[in-house]
Structures are given as C-alpha cells and as structure tokens.
Amino acid sequence: MQPLETRTDYTHGQLDVLDVLDSPLEQLQMWLSEAAEANILEPNGMTISTVRQGMPSSRVVLLRGLDTGLVFYTNYLSRKGTDIASNAFVAANFWWAALERQVRIEGKLEKVSAAESDAYFASRPFESQLASAASPQSQVVERHVLEQMVTDLRATHVDSMPRPAHWGGFRLVPTYFEFWQGRKARLHDRIAFVLEAGIWRKERLAP
Ligand SMILES: Cc1cc2nc3c(=O)[nH]c(=O)nc-3n(C[C@H](O)[C@H](O)[C@H](O)COP(=O)(O)O)c2cc1C
C-alpha cells in the first residue's frame, strides 16, 4: 500500500465537554503528562506558525514552561523572531500520534523577562549554550564556519557562558484552544475553548 493511501481508524479514546478541565492550560498540562507517560519522543515538541505580511511559516520548538501561557526559547534574530517582532499573533499545534490527540492553540506572544531567560539559559548544558550563542539562526552558513564559531566561543569560556542578548524566551498567551481526540469512522471529538471577557467557554465542534 502506498503511504498516501493509508487510512487509520482512531479508537484510543474519546472526549466530551464534561471530560475536559475548566482551565485549558491545566487540560494541556494533563495531556502533556499523558504524552510523556506514553513515552512519545519529544512530547513537548510543538509547531509554531508565525505570519509576516500575510505569509505563514511553521517550525517545531520545544515547550519549556507552562504557566499563564506556553513558554519556548529561541533566537530573537531568527526568521521566527523577526516575524514575531512584526506580528506577535501566532498559532501552535501539538500532535501525539500514539494517543491520537491534537491540540491547537492561538494567541499572542510576549517576550519573557530577561531574568527568566537568564535562569533558563543558565540551566542548559554548556554545549547547548555554545551552540545557541554561536549560531546565527536562519542565516545562510557553511557547516565548517558554524563549527568554527562554536570552537572560537568555547576557547573564551570554561564551562558556562552568559546568555547572549539575541537569545531568549517567548510566552504564548492563549485566547483559543482546541483539544482533538481521534474517533472511529472520522467522527472525531473536538472540544474548543474560547476566551470571552476573561472566562473560558467550552464548546464541541463538528469534525
Ligand atoms: C524536535 C525539535 C525541537 C526544536 N526545538 C527548538 C527550540 O526549542 N527552539 C528553536 O529555536 N528551534 C528549535 N527547533 C528548530 C526549529 O524547528 C527551526 O529549525 C529553527 O528554530 C529555525 O526556525 P526559523 O528559521 O523559522 O526561525 C527544533 C526542531 C525540532 C525538530
């Protein structure tokens, strides 16, 4: 069978308005924990879509914090970083195939505080610090030039380095969530959360 002709029937679970928690952030935390327990590779990997001048662009980043929003870290001068500087509205997506679950999120990004970014950067392994400090993310580069940049940086630091100003966190402050659970015969469950006057309203959407 050709991969493009594959048809999977989803039978893992089901979801009702009454099943989901009243807080979508807590519901996401619960599903993330269940994805981790299911030994899914990078359960906190999420696709972030930015839009610049009407043109969308997507890539995976790792969720590193979940509080009033969804926190991830990146290079502020990257393609996504400069997209966000011109338009802070983004969409995010998780897909956990083994659990037959998808989560869609929409909202606005804000930079996390410098202190929060400093603390997270300091918690990273030295090699990760070097790579993210040296890499001119999203720029055209030769592999040997990139490796030389890391070597040069390693020569001037021992086992840690300060966070460079071009690298730090963003917090996605959500205004919309959708929790999707695959069901039999394409009659999937979709429970949406819409923020209205500070209150999350839940509703079922047609698959
Ligand atoms: C599983 C996975 C996790 C990733 N995590 C991050 C991350 O946390 N931060 C980041 O900047 N890039 C991360 N990346 C790389 C991005 O997908 C992307 O290649 C990079 O950020 C440059 O994107 P841009 O040119 O659109 O800015 C990850 C990629 C994968 C596949």
The ligand as a Gaussian input file, in Angstrom:
#p B3LYP/6-31G(d) Opt

LIG

0 1
 C       12.018000      18.442000      17.845000
 C       12.539000      19.822000      17.527000
 C       12.707000      20.737000      18.559000
 C       13.163000      22.028000      18.284000
 N       13.241000      22.936000      19.311000
 C       13.600000      24.214000      19.037000
 C       13.542000      25.200000      20.071000
 O       13.136000      24.952000      21.220000
 N       13.944000      26.462000      19.750000
 C       14.361000      26.801000      18.479000
 O       14.711000      27.954000      18.266000
 N       14.383000      25.881000      17.488000
 C       14.007000      24.605000      17.731000
 N       13.996000      23.668000      16.732000
 C       14.449000      24.083000      15.372000
 C       13.310000      24.819000      14.660000
 O       12.348000      23.881000      14.188000
 C       13.818000      25.694000      13.494000
 O       14.571000      24.907000      12.594000
 C       14.683000      26.854000      13.970000
 O       14.190000      27.429000      15.168000
 C       14.757000      27.949000      12.903000
 O       13.453000      28.376000      12.573000
 P       13.169000      29.771000      11.848000
 O       14.220000      29.900000      10.752000
 O       11.795000      29.695000      11.326000
 O       13.341000      30.861000      12.887000
 C       13.515000      22.395000      16.953000
 C       13.336000      21.458000      15.927000
 C       12.830000      20.204000      16.209000
 C       12.591000      19.254000      15.063000

